[in-house]
Amino acid sequence: MDFTLTEEQMMLRKMVHDFAEKELKPVAAEIDRTGEFPRDNVLKMGELGLMGMTIAPEYGGAGMDTICYAIAVEEVSRVCGSTGLIMASHNSLCTEHIDIAGNEEQKKKYLPALAGGKVMGAWGLTEPGAGSDAGAVAMTAELKGGEWILNGTKTFITNGHEAETHVIIASTDKSKGSRGISAFAVERGTPGFTLGKKEEKLGLNASVASELIFEDCAVPEENLLGERNQAFRDVLKILDGGRIAIGAMALGIAQGCYEASLEYSKTREQFGQPISNFQAVQWMLADMATEIEAARLLVYKAAFVKDQGKRYKKHAAICKLFASEVGMRAATKAIQIHGGYGYTKDYPVERMFRDVKLTEIGEGTSEIMRLVIAREILKGL
């Protein structure tokens, strides 16, 4: 059993780490304050191959493995959770769905621009009444005269206001429930497709969460992704892969909390000495370091199993559950170590605390993760 990263993986980590320190970290607090979408940095990430990491080079992607992708999301999220989420949603959801379900013509049409970061992608599953219950999609798509007519509303859609390409999940046969769901590529500007409100969120403020409204929105028949009524299988695959990315995002934020706390503990003095001399602080740091290392192993293992072409649903749920809860605990300890300063916006741990909470909710809540894990182990998988 070899836990050593390959030379490619180590080189990628250094490249993304250096990019994050130079380009992302200096603006992280400001874009959180203003809510400004970091379009310039996203374009730079596209040039580095970070916006189509697992997409084949023939479609403009970097052709890297899932471990490389997890490492990159981790390093980006370590300094800026908003940018980490933008990257994860773009790669794992919209772009990945087109890659696994699209035909050759669709891949050639959409993937190169997405993989290059020239256009943003969004994935529309969640609705006011359909979140954890992915099969409860109320939005409809009806085939009329060679066009699909979409009606309904999506909510909490990451990148929604910024994306040029959307993958939208809709019911094409209500009588079949989850077995009557299909997916469609919908471009911004399509008549009948409008952008609703932007959600005001606790954290991740530079990553927009949007309402998408479809009123008799007509898209060409050829924009159907995959087979009619068969998208639920693809949705579950996308969610499984997305959970590895959210696990990596939580891992990165936890690492950022740990690094900030370690540095602060060495420079902050109380009672005539650095607070790192106090056992209470040492133990918090030790707990953070231990849990982060365990989370990293789980995230990388899930990525490894996916790359092996094996069933990874359980591994994805485990890594996402554990890493997100580790992230929340690390952020809580980070604020405690920083004391009153940790509760202010002068230090990054306040932002990290707000940002990491989403990882316990997005791509399936912790409760849903436990349900998925239980089902898998009870089936003996």
Steps between C-alpha positions, in 0.01 A plus 500: 500500500659825382381834635752700296364744244628468146742757362217649294279532807776663704581744221133587468472567873794739490366678194152549645640589843720772353216631281262509797752689715577753227162557334219376725607569856556876458142558378312237701381732777402778261290287266332348806415852616375627164358176358687566175537195279875441440473476122862601433634229730265244351641579156853455638394168650368396160838581345662273761263215415308520827152546349492173307737287700361153427378578147693331220752719312311439174218710649733767639543352847808422707436124502605461863383245753256561783777514760655793314159664492449451874845643571424808290163564667667456838775752424262759356256466789784529752515873428158576344191288556297698247743428218523138610123461472490675163766261374341189651152575367627584153717187474298237686147596404440675170816401313508146635134442412558599139810281493327185628160543330560713195543364148804580288342808345395639839845439650670680213255788525514565874805345665792695348367840612400363841830321555693812406307715747386723215138439596358402837281198560214444743298192589132533581352226716383666822149644519296649784356151558785283374838502669602193696220317319651519152213302352238758597570729205190704417636687199362362175625463144257418222598418141306711253580548135866409529560710812500430870278743691633550853289636784599533864741657745842401628652641816838514678677443167874565536641722221144552374527873427848465353462188287458500125428126487251333733414134540138490613322199648127471426221246503405370158251243631333579832337158518842334531633711787880483518495267198353780291775761543712643218787749469539791257771741395354851519693807395472839665282733296260229387150660482293403802806449721551779752716547805316546828636621831850453631495342842652695790706236673689445823829451317663423165378841393700523178337178381150593392204275579222576253136449428437392139155548350370320193173609341422322173874491434557326167827314443588292193416131512869416455582670834379193686801356685496123505187293463152630563369411849839354599674799658445391861782246467731775373387737776601248764841453333550875490407536866742224599785669316399840631519370855869425456550860389305639797703275729815648346360850543430437869845349537658811348310738727595287802866516393473877467354524850779285638779695330358834616459373855847350516656825385287712733575282802873556454474879484215577741629546853313476829647483849841580354524214254357377168165328542646202312676419830166428666382141499140597426606663174743220418226242534265693271774521239577131543134407453478716188815350349387144573150538361619686192747222420225240540264702279768534233548124488126445462465760224796363307379143544159587357672670206726197453207256499320717243810503281514120521158482341353331806179580686579800719162617632580395858851643488374832364236527772748407774762751391246777456336433838824478694689781326212746530457434871877516550494835321230632729688384810827647371336836433345503848835423663670761282272773627551379857878516460476849353273608785325833451699569185362182347154648525599800289548536127861604554602134497413240232366237740175696541439468126608136498254424781214641292619336179548145626144459628374454145703180466275332758197589285590520130512186281297320766472585868692312766178320582458385141865389495437281803195356327702423185779339702254292700329373184832406346634312801169321558515380140852379568659743251 
